[in-house]
Structures are given as structure tokens and as C-alpha cells.
Amino acid sequence: MPKPIGDAPSVTPSVTADHPPEWLVDVEVKLAYQERLIGELDALVRTFAARLEKAERAIVELREGAKSPEAPLGPANEPPPHY
């Protein structure tokens, strides 16, 4: 730190418990934003996980339905043509 010129006192901001240094305030603000963002992203991931599970269950149901239809398809189960 440069020495003060002449009899001028050096100017340093006072750091107390009530007035932390500016860089610490900046870090705390950034941390608060990051914590909020992490919470929002966590909620988003949980929402998409629930949607993915629902879609996977629907796919399984569709595959099972395609494998074993209720009535076998073919001429014996088709309605007769109307003339």
C-alpha cells in the first residue's frame, strides 16, 4: 500500500461487523442468487423427472397393448360388410 503524502492520513474503509468489506457483500449476494437458482433448477429437474416417468409408463402400456390386443385380429373377428 502506498504511503500517504505529507501529513494526509491514509483512507481505509472501516470494517466492522455492521459494515463488512464490499467484496464480502458481493460474494454473499452472488451466493444468495446461486442458492435461489439451484432451488429453481432442482424444482425444474423434479418436474421433468415426474413427466419422464409418466411418459415411460405410457410407453410401456402402449407396448403391452400392441403385443396382446383384446380380440385377435383377422377375418373371424371383423364385422361383416354391409351391402
Secondary structure, 3 states (H helix, E strand, C coil): CCCCCCCCCCCCCCCCCCCCCHHHHHHHHHHHHHHHHHHHHHHHHHHHHHHHHHHHHHHHHHHHHHHCCCCCCCHHHCCCCCC
